[in-house]
Amino acid sequence: MEKDYSKIAGENFKTGYNCAQSVLLAFADELPLDKETLLAISSSFGGGMGRLREVCGAVSAMFIIAGLLKGYIEPCNDEIKCAHYELIQNLAKEFKNSHNTIICRELLGLENEAEEGFLPMPSKRTDEYYAKRPCEEFIKTAAKIIAEKLL
């Protein structure tokens, strides 16, 4: 039976992991690092990079996974570097096709609420939080894109 990475990622979010951690952890068995390292690497990307509301954590996780699975290590090979950047741009485009942006504050409708985006304290995870936050949908989209494009 094939894994439902979207469902796993959504469940990870409901357990309390941030958006980036939720996606990365869903693919832990496919990646060359242990779960604790994956969680630590992705911990800074929640809330659109430390609640700065910049690039969505789920999108950042897609890019981390792409790097781990298809990344380049030769610093002066422009052909390989170009191919990798094209992959990243295509992943971003795929996400944008579903949600119009990869920016956290825009996804959450907070463009005019800068104060909300720059508080260091994460929101408490309550039933009300999950009911009003569309983050699970973004997490599931990112996981679906990775499963379809990279696995």
TORDO-59549 format. One line per field, with one value per residue: residue in three letters; x, y, z of N, C-alpha, C in turn. Coordinates in pm, 1 decimal. Layout:
r [ALA, ...] .
n.c1 [X, ...] .
n.c2 [Y, ...] .
n.c3 [Z, ...] .
ca.c1 [X, ...] .
ca.c2 [Y, ...] .
ca.c3 [Z, ...] .
c.c1 [X, ...] .
c.c2 [Y, ...] .
c.c3 [Z, ...] .
***
This chain:
r [MET, GLU, LYS, ASP, TYR, SER, LYS, ILE, ALA, GLY, GLU, ASN, PHE, LYS, THR, GLY, TYR, ASN, CYS, ALA, GLN, SER, VAL, LEU, LEU, ALA, PHE, ALA, ASP, GLU, LEU, PRO, LEU, ASP, LYS, GLU, THR, LEU, LEU, ALA, ILE, SER, SER, SER, PHE, GLY, GLY, GLY, MET, GLY, ARG, LEU, ARG, GLU, VAL, CYS, GLY, ALA, VAL, SER, ALA, MET, PHE, ILE, ILE, ALA, GLY, LEU, LEU, LYS, GLY, TYR, ILE, GLU, PRO, CYS, ASN, ASP, GLU, ILE, LYS, CYS, ALA, HIS, TYR, GLU, LEU, ILE, GLN, ASN, LEU, ALA, LYS, GLU, PHE, LYS, ASN, SER, HIS, ASN, THR, ILE, ILE, CYS, ARG, GLU, LEU, LEU, GLY, LEU, GLU, ASN, GLU, ALA, GLU, GLU, GLY, PHE, LEU, PRO, MET, PRO, SER, LYS, ARG, THR, ASP, GLU, TYR, TYR, ALA, LYS, ARG, PRO, CYS, GLU, GLU, PHE, ILE, LYS, THR, ALA, ALA, LYS, ILE, ILE, ALA, GLU, LYS, LEU, LEU] .
n.c1 [84.8, 57.7, 209.7, 30.3, 137.2, 47.3, -163.5, -21.8, 152.6, -34.0, -139.7, 89.8, 113.0, -114.2, -29.9, 135.7, 371.9, 560.0, 486.2, 692.3, 833.3, 629.5, 588.7, 848.7, 896.0, 704.3, 824.3, 1039.3, 1131.2, 1222.5, 1441.1, 1792.2, 1862.7, 1830.7, 1524.3, 1528.8, 1729.1, 1617.4, 1392.0, 1515.6, 1657.0, 1445.0, 1311.5, 1343.1, 1193.0, 922.6, 613.6, 660.8, 939.5, 1056.7, 834.6, 833.7, 674.7, 741.4, 860.2, 650.1, 653.4, 595.3, 656.0, 926.3, 1012.7, 964.6, 1169.7, 1395.6, 1373.6, 1398.6, 1662.1, 1794.9, 1733.0, 1786.5, 1984.5, 2276.2, 2636.0, 2864.8, 3036.7, 3102.9, 2978.8, 2788.0, 2583.7, 2459.9, 2383.0, 2204.4, 2003.5, 1910.7, 1811.3, 1608.3, 1439.7, 1362.3, 1229.5, 1019.9, 886.2, 798.8, 633.2, 435.8, 317.3, 227.0, 38.8, -169.6, -222.0, -169.2, 48.4, 366.9, 420.2, 395.8, 245.2, 73.0, -64.1, -202.3, -358.5, -261.5, -139.8, -171.7, -139.8, 103.8, 200.4, 100.7, 257.6, 513.7, 552.1, 726.2, 623.6, 464.8, 129.9, -112.1, -195.8, -501.1, -839.0, -981.2, -775.7, -687.1, -922.2, -944.1, -706.5, -556.1, -334.5, -291.7, -394.1, -206.8, 21.7, -49.4, -69.5, 198.7, 323.7, 198.4, 290.6, 567.7, 565.0, 460.7, 639.8, 905.1, 937.9] .
n.c2 [-119.4, 216.4, 500.5, 769.4, 1059.9, 1322.5, 1303.6, 1205.8, 1421.6, 1622.0, 1513.9, 1522.6, 1797.6, 1848.6, 1731.7, 1911.9, 1991.0, 2232.8, 2387.9, 2332.4, 2124.7, 1934.3, 1856.6, 1769.3, 1561.9, 1378.5, 1258.6, 1126.9, 857.0, 838.8, 994.5, 1086.1, 1137.4, 1121.0, 1129.0, 1315.1, 1494.1, 1592.6, 1719.8, 1916.5, 2063.7, 2172.6, 2323.7, 2602.2, 2712.8, 2739.5, 2925.4, 3082.4, 3120.2, 3147.6, 3285.3, 3517.9, 3540.0, 3501.5, 3307.4, 3030.0, 2768.5, 2505.3, 2511.7, 2574.2, 2334.7, 2163.0, 2247.5, 2183.4, 1903.8, 1855.5, 1936.0, 1746.7, 1510.4, 1559.1, 1745.2, 1949.6, 1920.0, 2011.6, 2300.8, 2465.1, 2379.7, 2486.8, 2390.6, 2176.5, 2315.5, 2501.6, 2326.7, 2230.0, 2462.6, 2516.8, 2301.7, 2371.4, 2613.6, 2514.9, 2356.1, 2557.7, 2698.6, 2507.8, 2490.7, 2755.3, 2751.0, 2623.3, 2782.6, 3050.2, 3195.5, 3178.0, 3288.8, 3319.9, 3515.8, 3614.4, 3385.8, 3344.0, 3566.5, 3797.9, 4028.1, 4299.5, 4306.4, 4340.7, 4328.1, 4087.4, 3901.7, 3921.9, 3843.2, 3665.1, 3449.1, 3148.1, 3074.2, 2930.1, 2589.7, 2506.6, 2376.6, 2580.6, 2725.1, 2538.8, 2526.7, 2779.4, 2822.1, 2782.7, 2628.7, 2347.3, 2264.1, 2377.5, 2240.9, 1979.8, 2012.1, 2071.0, 1829.4, 1654.0, 1750.3, 1699.3, 1417.7, 1346.8, 1465.3, 1408.1, 1152.5] .
n.c3 [0.0, -88.9, 63.7, 212.9, 192.8, 219.4, 402.4, 625.2, 670.1, 734.3, 970.7, 1126.7, 1163.3, 1317.9, 1548.2, 1657.9, 1538.8, 1346.1, 1024.2, 835.0, 964.3, 975.5, 707.9, 632.5, 815.9, 734.5, 519.6, 621.5, 613.3, 356.1, 334.3, 380.3, 646.5, 1007.8, 1202.7, 1418.0, 1340.1, 1102.5, 1208.7, 1366.1, 1170.5, 1025.9, 1212.6, 1231.9, 1030.1, 1068.5, 1075.0, 856.1, 842.3, 1128.2, 1231.7, 1084.0, 872.9, 606.8, 341.9, 315.2, 554.5, 477.0, 207.0, 221.8, 333.8, 117.5, -49.2, 104.2, 108.7, -166.3, -199.6, -39.4, -174.9, -447.3, -466.4, -548.1, -525.1, -629.1, -648.0, -867.7, -1095.4, -1323.0, -1488.2, -1349.2, -1120.2, -1230.6, -1325.1, -1080.9, -956.8, -1135.6, -1080.5, -816.7, -868.1, -1022.6, -833.9, -660.0, -836.3, -886.3, -631.2, -610.1, -815.6, -692.6, -467.2, -516.0, -408.6, -236.2, -1.1, 341.6, 501.9, 307.9, 232.8, 468.2, 478.8, 602.5, 513.1, 574.9, 840.6, 1000.8, 1262.6, 1370.2, 1237.1, 1343.3, 1600.9, 1845.1, 1990.9, 1929.9, 1822.5, 2041.8, 2016.2, 1965.4, 1936.1, 1813.5, 1692.5, 1494.7, 1347.1, 1229.1, 1091.6, 778.2, 735.6, 737.8, 493.1, 316.4, 389.5, 320.5, 43.6, -23.7, 52.2, -124.7, -370.7, -349.2, -323.5, -574.5, -759.0, -685.1, -575.2] .
ca.c1 [0.0, 135.6, 193.8, -40.2, 224.4, -33.3, -233.7, 79.2, 198.3, -143.3, -145.0, 205.7, 78.7, -211.5, 41.3, 205.3, 489.8, 535.9, 455.4, 809.4, 857.1, 521.6, 615.4, 975.9, 879.3, 624.0, 913.7, 1158.9, 1179.7, 1278.1, 1551.3, 1916.9, 1891.8, 1738.6, 1409.6, 1565.9, 1802.9, 1519.8, 1310.4, 1598.8, 1683.7, 1324.0, 1249.1, 1352.6, 1113.4, 782.1, 562.5, 722.5, 1076.4, 1060.2, 718.9, 850.6, 569.5, 801.8, 826.9, 575.0, 734.6, 569.8, 731.1, 1067.4, 1035.2, 976.8, 1302.7, 1491.4, 1363.0, 1456.9, 1806.4, 1842.7, 1715.5, 1832.8, 2072.8, 2409.6, 2746.4, 2977.9, 3010.7, 3132.8, 2912.7, 2671.1, 2477.1, 2389.0, 2322.7, 2089.8, 1898.5, 1852.3, 1730.3, 1487.8, 1354.3, 1307.1, 1132.7, 902.5, 812.2, 731.9, 526.4, 329.4, 248.1, 156.4, -78.1, -277.3, -250.4, -138.9, 167.7, 442.8, 448.7, 310.9, 148.4, -27.4, -146.4, -286.8, -436.1, -207.4, -56.1, -186.8, -131.7, 245.8, 222.5, 72.7, 364.1, 644.4, 553.0, 804.6, 549.2, 368.5, -7.8, -146.6, -265.8, -631.8, -934.9, -1012.2, -659.1, -691.3, -1041.5, -928.9, -580.4, -556.4, -200.1, -295.1, -415.3, -79.1, 110.6, -90.5, -31.8, 344.4, 354.3, 150.3, 383.3, 692.9, 539.1, 440.3, 750.1, 1039.4, 947.8] .
ca.c2 [0.0, 338.6, 596.4, 894.3, 1159.6, 1440.0, 1272.4, 1197.8, 1557.5, 1689.5, 1459.8, 1576.9, 1934.9, 1841.7, 1686.5, 2027.3, 2030.1, 2346.7, 2349.2, 2271.5, 1996.7, 1842.2, 1803.4, 1696.4, 1438.6, 1284.4, 1192.4, 1085.5, 726.4, 852.5, 1090.6, 1029.2, 1185.8, 1069.0, 1216.1, 1425.2, 1592.0, 1655.5, 1811.6, 2030.1, 2142.6, 2242.7, 2396.7, 2747.2, 2755.9, 2754.5, 3062.7, 3155.9, 3147.0, 3205.8, 3375.2, 3641.2, 3531.5, 3509.1, 3186.2, 2929.5, 2657.8, 2385.5, 2531.6, 2558.5, 2190.6, 2105.2, 2281.1, 2102.9, 1767.1, 1856.0, 1941.3, 1618.4, 1404.3, 1593.9, 1861.1, 1943.0, 1939.5, 2067.9, 2444.3, 2536.9, 2315.9, 2570.6, 2311.6, 2105.6, 2418.8, 2553.5, 2223.7, 2223.7, 2583.1, 2499.0, 2212.9, 2449.9, 2707.1, 2437.5, 2320.6, 2680.3, 2727.2, 2410.2, 2534.8, 2879.3, 2716.2, 2584.6, 2879.4, 3185.3, 3254.8, 3091.7, 3374.7, 3283.8, 3619.9, 3623.6, 3265.1, 3359.0, 3690.6, 3890.3, 4128.3, 4429.8, 4287.4, 4313.4, 4294.6, 3943.6, 3821.6, 3942.0, 3802.9, 3541.6, 3340.7, 3082.9, 3064.2, 2805.1, 2493.5, 2470.8, 2342.0, 2705.6, 2752.9, 2451.0, 2558.5, 2903.8, 2823.3, 2699.1, 2572.0, 2204.2, 2253.1, 2409.7, 2129.2, 1867.1, 2043.2, 2055.6, 1686.1, 1594.2, 1790.7, 1624.5, 1276.8, 1332.3, 1514.1, 1363.3, 1011.8] .
ca.c3 [0.0, -101.5, 172.5, 187.4, 254.5, 254.2, 526.9, 731.2, 697.9, 805.0, 1107.4, 1198.2, 1200.9, 1427.6, 1667.9, 1712.2, 1461.1, 1258.5, 885.7, 772.9, 1030.7, 939.7, 574.4, 632.0, 892.7, 654.7, 424.6, 696.1, 567.9, 221.5, 339.3, 433.4, 781.8, 1109.0, 1230.7, 1506.7, 1259.8, 1013.3, 1289.1, 1404.9, 1050.0, 982.2, 1322.9, 1211.4, 916.0, 1104.1, 1074.0, 746.1, 887.8, 1261.6, 1242.6, 1005.9, 771.9, 474.0, 266.2, 390.9, 603.3, 396.4, 84.0, 259.7, 349.7, -17.1, -99.1, 181.2, 57.2, -300.5, -181.8, 13.7, -274.1, -582.4, -458.1, -607.8, -431.2, -704.0, -643.6, -992.1, -1209.3, -1349.8, -1550.2, -1241.8, -1036.0, -1305.6, -1324.4, -946.3, -936.9, -1216.1, -1001.7, -706.3, -924.8, -1064.1, -712.7, -615.5, -932.4, -861.9, -509.5, -645.5, -897.2, -601.3, -360.5, -566.2, -349.0, -144.1, 113.4, 456.1, 540.2, 202.3, 245.1, 587.2, 471.0, 702.7, 446.5, 639.9, 985.2, 1025.4, 1403.9, 1386.4, 1180.1, 1402.9, 1740.8, 1854.5, 2054.3, 1841.8, 1871.7, 2110.7, 1930.1, 2019.3, 1831.1, 1744.1, 1607.6, 1377.6, 1268.4, 1153.0, 1016.2, 657.6, 720.2, 706.4, 348.8, 250.7, 423.3, 237.2, -94.3, -35.7, 58.5, -249.9, -477.0, -332.0, -355.4, -719.3, -841.5, -645.9, -532.9] .
c.c1 [88.4, 105.6, 115.3, 36.2, 148.1, -104.3, -135.7, 126.1, 91.8, -155.1, -27.3, 177.4, -16.0, -149.3, 118.9, 331.3, 457.4, 518.6, 572.3, 837.1, 754.3, 546.9, 741.3, 963.0, 797.5, 711.7, 1039.3, 1216.6, 1245.8, 1407.0, 1673.0, 1956.3, 1791.6, 1632.3, 1446.4, 1640.3, 1708.6, 1434.4, 1389.9, 1625.1, 1562.9, 1260.4, 1248.0, 1256.6, 964.7, 740.7, 623.8, 860.3, 1074.8, 952.3, 741.3, 746.0, 623.5, 764.8, 761.5, 666.7, 715.4, 646.8, 880.7, 1102.8, 1046.7, 1117.8, 1411.8, 1492.0, 1425.8, 1609.3, 1863.3, 1835.4, 1781.6, 1933.5, 2209.0, 2516.0, 2870.6, 2957.3, 3029.1, 3069.8, 2781.1, 2554.2, 2393.8, 2316.2, 2196.3, 1974.1, 1831.3, 1764.2, 1601.0, 1388.1, 1285.7, 1200.6, 1006.2, 819.6, 734.6, 613.6, 407.1, 247.8, 167.1, 33.0, -197.1, -319.0, -212.8, -13.4, 241.9, 474.8, 346.0, 205.3, 38.8, -120.9, -245.3, -372.9, -391.1, -124.1, -58.0, -178.1, 10.8, 271.6, 202.7, 190.5, 497.2, 645.6, 630.1, 726.4, 451.5, 230.1, -29.0, -227.8, -392.1, -721.7, -969.8, -898.9, -666.6, -810.9, -1020.7, -803.4, -588.0, -424.6, -200.9, -313.7, -284.1, 21.9, 78.8, -54.7, 117.2, 383.1, 312.4, 245.9, 512.9, 673.1, 527.9, 564.1, 886.0, 1049.8, 912.5] .
c.c2 [124.4, 434.2, 718.4, 1004.7, 1284.3, 1419.3, 1269.5, 1338.1, 1636.0, 1643.2, 1510.4, 1718.0, 1935.3, 1791.2, 1800.5, 2068.3, 2151.6, 2296.6, 2277.6, 2134.5, 1893.2, 1776.0, 1717.9, 1561.7, 1334.3, 1202.7, 1136.0, 953.1, 731.9, 935.6, 1034.0, 1078.0, 1127.3, 1174.5, 1335.9, 1533.9, 1664.8, 1756.8, 1934.9, 2122.0, 2228.3, 2329.0, 2548.2, 2801.0, 2771.0, 2901.0, 3147.2, 3207.1, 3222.8, 3309.2, 3510.9, 3650.1, 3553.5, 3381.9, 3084.2, 2813.9, 2530.2, 2392.8, 2516.4, 2411.3, 2121.1, 2128.0, 2202.5, 1959.2, 1757.3, 1859.3, 1809.3, 1507.4, 1433.0, 1708.6, 1839.2, 1968.4, 1998.2, 2219.0, 2518.3, 2473.5, 2388.8, 2493.5, 2240.0, 2205.4, 2473.7, 2454.1, 2216.3, 2346.1, 2576.9, 2407.4, 2291.3, 2546.8, 2635.5, 2393.4, 2441.5, 2713.3, 2633.8, 2449.8, 2661.5, 2851.4, 2678.2, 2696.8, 3024.0, 3250.8, 3148.9, 3167.9, 3351.5, 3390.0, 3635.9, 3502.6, 3277.5, 3484.6, 3794.3, 4002.3, 4262.7, 4421.2, 4250.7, 4271.0, 4146.1, 3859.1, 3830.3, 3917.7, 3672.8, 3423.2, 3277.6, 3078.0, 2929.7, 2717.4, 2445.6, 2427.8, 2465.9, 2743.9, 2670.5, 2482.7, 2682.1, 2909.1, 2732.1, 2621.9, 2423.9, 2181.2, 2277.8, 2297.3, 2008.8, 1889.6, 2020.2, 1907.9, 1615.5, 1626.7, 1711.3, 1477.1, 1255.1, 1365.7, 1453.3, 1217.8, 918.9] .
c.c3 [0.0, 14.3, 125.3, 260.1, 296.5, 387.1, 644.6, 770.1, 774.8, 948.9, 1190.1, 1247.9, 1320.7, 1557.3, 1731.2, 1638.8, 1375.0, 1114.6, 818.6, 832.9, 988.5, 804.6, 575.7, 702.6, 816.4, 560.1, 491.2, 646.4, 430.4, 220.7, 412.0, 572.7, 880.1, 1142.1, 1316.6, 1429.9, 1165.2, 1088.8, 1329.5, 1285.4, 1012.8, 1091.2, 1302.9, 1106.9, 945.5, 1104.2, 963.9, 783.3, 1021.6, 1286.5, 1177.2, 896.0, 630.4, 397.4, 359.0, 431.7, 523.1, 264.8, 111.5, 275.3, 214.1, -70.7, -25.9, 128.4, -81.6, -291.1, -133.6, -90.5, -408.7, -583.4, -521.4, -500.8, -498.5, -717.1, -775.7, -1115.6, -1235.7, -1410.4, -1444.1, -1151.5, -1102.3, -1304.4, -1187.5, -920.2, -1018.1, -1143.8, -889.0, -757.4, -969.5, -944.3, -661.6, -706.9, -910.8, -737.7, -538.4, -729.9, -809.7, -506.7, -393.4, -510.3, -268.0, -15.5, 224.4, 486.4, 435.2, 206.8, 360.7, 583.2, 571.7, 641.4, 518.0, 791.5, 1024.3, 1169.5, 1429.9, 1341.9, 1250.5, 1553.1, 1753.2, 1909.8, 1956.1, 1906.4, 1939.1, 2016.2, 2001.1, 1903.9, 1747.8, 1648.1, 1479.6, 1287.9, 1181.6, 1066.7, 894.9, 637.7, 682.3, 556.5, 273.1, 271.1, 334.9, 90.3, -115.0, -36.4, -70.6, -364.6, -468.3, -370.8, -506.7, -800.1, -807.9, -603.3, -647.4] .
***
